[in-house]
């Protein structure tokens, strides 16, 4: 029996420095797919594992080519409140 050829897909991830140290990393294209790591490298390794688990959980519902649009928006930052 022939096995299915695995496809490789790149996902955009966001990393944020955590207040307690390390990084929190998320995948915008996969809602709820989040991980963390003590270092940049560890955070990326952990999110790779999280993505693999996320995709495995989707099973037959997996649509890795679903369209996701990531863009920038600009907003005015509110001034801090003035306390009298």
C-alpha positions as CSV (number, residue, x, y, z in Angstrom):
1,X,0.0,0.0,0.0
2,X,1.4,3.4,-1.0
3,X,1.5,6.1,1.6
4,X,0.3,9.6,1.0
5,X,3.0,12.1,0.2
6,X,3.3,14.7,2.9
7,X,3.0,18.3,1.9
8,X,5.1,21.0,3.6
9,X,3.4,24.3,4.3
10,X,4.8,27.5,5.8
11,X,2.8,29.4,8.4
12,X,3.3,32.9,9.6
13,X,3.8,33.1,13.3
14,X,3.9,36.0,15.8
15,X,6.3,36.0,18.7
16,X,5.9,38.3,21.7
17,X,8.3,38.7,24.6
18,X,6.5,37.5,27.7
19,X,6.6,39.7,30.8
20,X,8.0,36.7,32.9
21,X,10.6,36.1,30.2
22,X,10.7,33.9,27.1
23,X,8.3,34.2,24.2
24,X,4.6,33.5,23.5
25,X,4.0,32.4,19.9
26,X,0.8,32.2,17.9
27,X,-0.3,31.2,14.4
28,X,-2.9,33.7,13.0
29,X,-4.0,31.2,10.4
30,X,-4.8,28.6,13.0
31,X,-7.1,30.1,15.7
32,X,-6.1,28.9,19.2
33,X,-2.8,27.5,18.1
34,X,-0.4,29.0,20.7
35,X,2.7,28.0,22.5
36,X,5.7,29.4,24.3
37,X,9.3,28.9,25.0
38,X,12.1,30.2,27.2
39,X,14.1,31.2,24.1
40,X,13.3,32.2,20.5
41,X,14.5,28.9,19.3
42,X,12.6,26.9,21.9
43,X,9.4,28.9,21.1
44,X,9.7,28.1,17.4
45,X,10.3,24.4,18.1
46,X,7.3,24.3,20.4
47,X,5.0,26.0,17.9
48,X,6.1,23.5,15.2
49,X,4.9,20.8,17.5
50,X,1.7,22.7,18.3
51,X,1.0,23.2,14.6
52,X,1.5,19.5,13.9
53,X,-0.9,18.5,16.7
54,X,-3.4,21.1,15.6
55,X,-3.4,19.9,12.0
56,X,-3.6,16.2,13.1
57,X,-6.7,17.1,15.3
58,X,-8.4,18.6,12.2
59,X,-8.1,15.3,10.3
60,X,-10.5,15.2,7.4
61,X,-11.5,18.9,8.0
62,X,-8.0,20.0,7.2
63,X,-7.9,22.7,4.5
64,X,-4.2,23.9,4.6
65,X,-4.8,26.2,1.7
66,X,-7.7,28.1,3.2
67,X,-7.2,31.8,2.4
68,X,-5.9,33.9,5.3
69,X,-5.2,37.6,4.8
70,X,-2.7,39.2,7.2
71,X,-2.3,43.0,6.9
72,X,-1.5,46.0,9.0
73,X,-3.9,48.6,10.3
74,X,-3.0,52.0,11.8
75,X,-4.8,53.4,14.8
76,X,-4.4,56.4,17.0
77,X,-3.2,55.5,20.5
78,X,-5.4,57.1,23.2
79,X,-3.7,59.5,25.5
80,X,-3.4,58.2,29.1
81,X,-6.1,59.5,31.4
82,X,-5.3,62.7,33.3
83,X,-5.8,62.3,37.1
84,X,-6.6,65.5,39.0
